[in-house]
Amino acid sequence: MSARQVSPLTLVLDGCVVVTVNGQWSEYASGHVVVTGNLITAVGPGSPPAGSLVGTVRRVDASGCMATPGLINTHHHLYQWGTRGMAADATLFEWLTQLYPVWARLDANTVQPLATAALAWLAKSGCSTTMDHHYVFPRSGGDLLGATVAAAQHVGLRFHPTRGSMDLGASSGGLPPDDVVEDRDAILLASKDAIDQFHDASPQSMLRIGLAPCSPFSVTPELLIEAADLARQSAVRLHTHLAETADEAEYCADRFGCTPVEYLDSLGWLGDDVWLAHAVHLDDAAIDRLAATGTGVAHCPSSNGRLGAGICRTRDLLAAGVSVGLGVDGAASSEESSLIGEVRQATLTARATGGPQALSVRQALELATVGGARLLGRSEETGSLEVGKLADIALWRLDTLPHAGIADPVAGLVLGARPPLELLLVNGEPIVERDQLVTADERQVAEQARRASASLRQSR
């Protein structure tokens, strides 16, 4: 080795419960995970074999902890951190009507601290990868997408932002006010620019772009068709809201004469490069069509409950072979915004309607890990603890008062109180240590978000 070459650090998590979420659901009551650089290089029971570690080694005594894959958030609106607590008792359409005028005043200087706070809190809930669906672009707002990218780079999460859009204003039969929608040509140009500027398709990428026209009631069919064409020409993924509420189903029936899934299908919008947020109001035919086309679903149970939207048919989707991940949704409709919280909520919501076997605790954890990786097209790289995969790892402490002595640590993680996060690695780098964010000053992030939120609301 030349003097200029440096052997990567080897990190050993030793003595922890290891829950791999691999295809065989391998679990070890006392095991190890070895990370070299940004990759997992060993996983197994007991301690690593003597002599198997080379170079500079850092050992972490992980006894009393459980290692899982880092969680993957498949639906979010980071900018909504600034409007938490508003329209607290409204339906979706009422909530949107109240908040559109506030969001119309967003700018890059406001969005960046709000996104930083939302991402920091996601990290503390065990999230290593997140998407963002930003669809409000005021004309004088500046580079809002760039502001979210900068925030993710600051916090250190793997990031899949989508360039959202709305071109169907109230005067043309849509829900959003005309002053928050964009011209279709401008949207397509901005979408192409976002892909060219930010999308990194290389293996191990920390930043990938998708395109995400907002919803059937805020987007024209022409935009949906042209956005899908652009995405597929550029080999990026597609995302939108669909079938979130009964109101939306009625809107599609009245305006298009079909169900939401039939509407998207008629526009060529279903496929294995597409994932849909919510998908609450689906009939059997819709579920079968999603399965047949490989279209995925981002399940957002807390937001659906907060807005009274209904309960996603998670068990039926999984039984049909639909890929399902979890999303916290925007903080204005899911104030907790905790991804590990969504794992618990998904479990309880499924069981409330389908009984205790509707969703097991391990199935729920799978939704938040490899399920999310499938939706984002990253299941070969992340979502499970396996040799060769990216070192995106959450290490949860289970020896404190809420969990000490629990019979099944996975049940403790999914059904119990949120455990302290001992360590979160993203791409092999520590983001959280001993339940504290290490990439940014939490108090400063909170204060900057408070100021941005106050400024946004006071300008009403």
N, C-alpha and C positions, 0 to 999 in steps of 0.2 A: 504494500500500500504506500502510495506517495505521501509526502508530507502534507499535501493539499487535501487529501481525502480524510474524512472523519467518519468513523463507524457510528451508525445511528444508535441512539439510546435504546436499551431494552428495558421495558417496564413489566414487572411481574405483579399481578394481583394474586395473592396467595392466601389460601385458607378460607375462601368464601363459598357460599352456595353459588353454583353456576347454573343458570337457566339459559340454554343456548338458543331456544326457539328454532332449532334446525329441523330438517324434515323428519327426523326420528324423535324429536322432542327430548334430546339427551339432557339430563340434569344430573348434577353432582352435589351431594350434600356437603362435601368439602373438596374444593377443587382449585384450579388455577386458570388464569388467562394471561398469556404472554403477548406483549405488543412490542414490535420492533419498528421504529419509525412510525408510519401511519397505518400499518397493517397488523392484523392478528396473526401471530406465528405459531401459537400452540394453545390448545384448550383441552382440559382433561381433569381426571380425578387426582386428588392428592397434590403434592408439590411437583414442580417440573423435575424431570430426571436430572441427577447430578451430572454436570459436564455438558448439559444441553444448551447452556446459555453462554454466549460469547459477547465480547466487547464490554462497554460500560453498562452495568445492570443496576436498576433501582427497584428494590423490593418494597411492596406495599403490604403491610399486615392487614389483610382484608377479613380477618375473622370477625364474626358478628355481622357480616354484610352479605348481600346477594348481588351478583353481577347479572345484568340483563343487557340485551342490545339497547342502544339509545333509542328513545321513542321518536316516532315520525308523525308529524302533524300535516294532514293532507287538506285542510281548509282553514283559512284565516283571513282576516282583514286587519292588518297591523294598525292602520291609521285610526281605527275605531277606539283605540285606547283613550283618545281624547273626548269621547262622548259616552263613557261608561256611566250607568246610573240614570240615563235619560229614557223617557218613554217606557218606564219600568213595567207598566201594566197594559201595554198595547199589543195588538196583533201585528203580524209582519207588515202588512200594508200600512197600518196606522203608524207603526214605528218608523218605517221608511219615509213616510210623508212628513213626519216631525223632524227627521234628521237630515234629509237631503239639503235643506237650506243651510244647515250648520256646516256640512261637508263641502258645500259650495265655496267656502272661504279657506279651504286647505291650501297651504303652500309648502314648498320644500323645507323651509325653516321650521315649520310646525310638524311636518310629517316625520322628520328624522328623529327628534327626541321621543315622539310618541312610539315610533317603530322600535327604537332602541329599548324603551321600557318594556314593550310587549315581548320582544325577543329575549330580553334578560329574564323575564318571568317564565317564559317557556323553558329556557335553559334550566331554571331552578326546579321545574317540574319533570326533569329527566329527558327533555326533548333535544335531540342532536341534529335533526333535519326538519325544516319547515318550508312549506310553501307560503305564498301570500297572494291574495286576489285583490289587486288594487284597480278599481274601476271608476273612480271619480277624479277627473282631471280638469280643474278649473283653468280657464284660458290664461290667467296670469299667475298660475301656481308654480311655475318653474319645473324642474326635473324631479317629479315626485317619485318615479320609479328608481331613479338614481339615489334618492335619499334613503329608500328602503334598502337598497344594495349596500350603501355605506354603513347603515345601521347593522346589518347582518355581518359585515366584515369586522366591525368593531366588537360585537359580542362574540363572534366566532362560530356561528352555526352554519351548517350546510344549508344552502338556500336555493329554493325553487320558486322565485317570484313569477307571477303571470301578469302580462300586460292586459288588464281588463278594459272594458269599454261599454258605453251606452250611446245609442244613436236614435232611440225612439222616445221622444219627449211627449208630454201630456197633450200637446196640441195635435199629435198624430195618433193618439190612442194608447200611448204608453203611460206608465206610472210616474216616472221622474219628471220634475219641472224642466222646461225647455232649456233653462240656463245651466243645467249640469250635464247635458248631453253634448256629444261632439259630432262633427261632420264625418261621414263614413270614410271618405278619402283620407282625411287627416288621421283617422284612427289607423287605417291600414298602413299609412306611411310611418306613423309613430311605432306601430307594432314591428314593422320591418327594421326600423332603426334600433329598437330595443333588442331584437335578436342579434343584429350585427354588432352592437356595442357590448352586450353582456353575456350572451350564451356561450358556454364552454362545454362542448360535447365530449371532451376528452375523458378517458377513464379517470376515476378518483376526483372528478370535478367537484368543486365547492359551490358552483353557481351555474344553474341552468334556467333558461327562460321558457315559459309557456304562453299561450294566448288564451284569453278567457273573456269573451263577450259575456255580459253579466247575467241575463235571464230572458225568458220569452217575453216578459212584459216591459223590458227596457231596451230591447235590441231588435232591429229589423231582420227579416229572414235573409235579405241581401247581405247584411254584415256577417251573419252566421255562416253563410256559404263561402263568402270571400275570405273570412278569417280562417276557416278550415282549409281552404285551398292554400293560403299562405303558410299555415302551420305545417301542412304536409309537404309542401315544397321545401321548407326549411328544416324538416325532420325535428320539430318540437311538438310538445304535447298540447292537448286541448282540454279546457275545463269550463264549466258553467254551473250555475244554480239550476236545479230542476226538481219539480214536483215537491216543493217544500211545504206548501199549504194547500188547503182545499180551495182558497181563493184563486191560486194560480191554476189549478186544474179547471176551475170554472172559466177562467180567462181564456185558456187554450180551447176549451170546448166552444165558447161563444165566438172567438175570433178566428180559429183555425178549423173548427169542426172535428177535433180529435183530442186524444190525450197528450200530455207533455212528451212522453216517450215517442209516440207516433209522430208528433211534430218534428222532433229532432231527427228521427229516422228518415223522414221525408226529405230532409235537407242534407243527408249524407253525414250526419254528425255522430253516429254511433261507431265504435271501433275500439281496438285494443290500445289506441293512443289517446283515449278520452276517459276522463273520470268526472263524475257528476256529484255536486254537493247536495246533501240532504236526501233526496229520493225517498221521501216519506210516503207520498200518495201514489203507490204503484199497485196496479192489479196484477193478476197472475201472468197475463200476456206480456205486460211490460217487463216483469222480472225475467221471463223466458227470453225476451228479445235482448235484454242486457247481457244475459249469459251467452246467448248465441253469437253476439258480436264482440264479446270480450270487453265490454264497457264496464268500468269500475265505479264504485260509490264511496264517497267520503261521508261517513256517518257522524253527525254532530248532535249527540243526544241532549246535552245541556242546553244548547241554543234552541233546539226543537221544543224542549220543555218550557224554557223561559218565555218563548213567544206563543206557546200553546199551539204549535204547528201540528202536533201529532207524534206518533211513534213509528220509527222506521222498522220495516219488516226484516230485521237483520238476519234472523234465523232462516227465513225463506230465501233471502239472497244468497247466503252461504250454501244452503242445501242445493240451490240451482247452479252453483259454481261461479257466482259473481265474486270478483275480488272486492273486498271491503276494507277500508282503512278508517281511521278516526280523525276528526278535526275538532278543534276547540271553537271554531268560528270566530267572528269578531268579538272583541271585548265588550262592545256595546250591546250584544245580545247574549253574552256568556261571560259575566263579569269575573268569574273565577279564573278562566283562561288557563287552566292547568291540564296538561295532557294526561298525567297520571289520574287526575280527577275524571277525565272522560272515560278512562278504562273502567273505572268503578261505575260510572253512570250508565255506560253501555250495557254492563252486566245486569244492573238492577232493572233498567228499562226493558231489556229483552225478557227477563224473568217475570216482570209484572204482567205481561200479556201471554207469555208462552210457558211459564212454569220454570222450575229450577234447572231443568236440563236444556233450556232454550239457548243458553250461552254459558259455557263453563269458564272458570277463571283463566284457564290457559288459552282458551279460544279468544277471550277478551284481550289478553296480553298480545296474542298473535296479531289481532287487528291493529294494534298500536305499533307494531314492529315490522315484521315481514309483510303484513297486509298493506301497510302504508308504503313500504318499499316497492311493492308491485304497482301500486297506482302511479308512482312517480317514475317508473321504469328503472329502478335501481336495485332490484332484488338480487342481482348477481354480485352486488358490491356491499350491501348493507342490509340491516333488518334481522340479522342473526349473528351469533357468536361462532364463527367458523374460521378455520385457517384460510388465509388468503383474502378475507374480507376486510373492509375498512375498520379501523379502530374507533368506532363510534359506540361507546360503552357507558352504561349507567351503573354505578355502584351504590346500592341503597343500604343504609344502616338499619338493621332489624333487631338490635339488642338494646334499644331504649324502651322506655315505659310502654308505649302503645303496642309494641310487637314482641317484646321479650318472651321467649318460651312458646311462641305460636307454633301449632303443629305443622302447618303447611305454609312455608314462607311466601309462595305465590299467592295463596289466598290472603295472606297478610298484606301483601303489596296491593292487590286488586280491591279487596273489600274493606281493608282497614284504613286508618288515618294515613295521610301522606307521610312516609318515613323520611328522615333526614337524608339528603343526597350527599353521600360521602365524597363522590367523585363523578364528574361527567367528562368523558373524553370525546372530542370531536376531531376526526382525522389524526388521532394520536395526541392531541394537545389538550391540556386541562382547561376546562371552561368554568367548572364549579368544583370547589374543594371545601370539604367540611361545611356544606350547605351554604357557602358564600360564593358569589360570582367573583372570579379572579381576573376577568378580562376588562372589567370596568368597575368604577366606584358606584356601588348600589345607591348610596345616599345622593350622589350627584345625579345619577340617572333618574331617580325618583323626583328630585327637585326640578330638573329640567322638564320632565314630563308634566309635573304639576303646573308649571308656568305655561307650557304650551297648551294644556287643556283649558286653563283659565282664560287664556287669550282667545282661543277658539270659541268658547262659549260666550264670553263677554262682548264679542263683536256681533252678536245677534241683533 
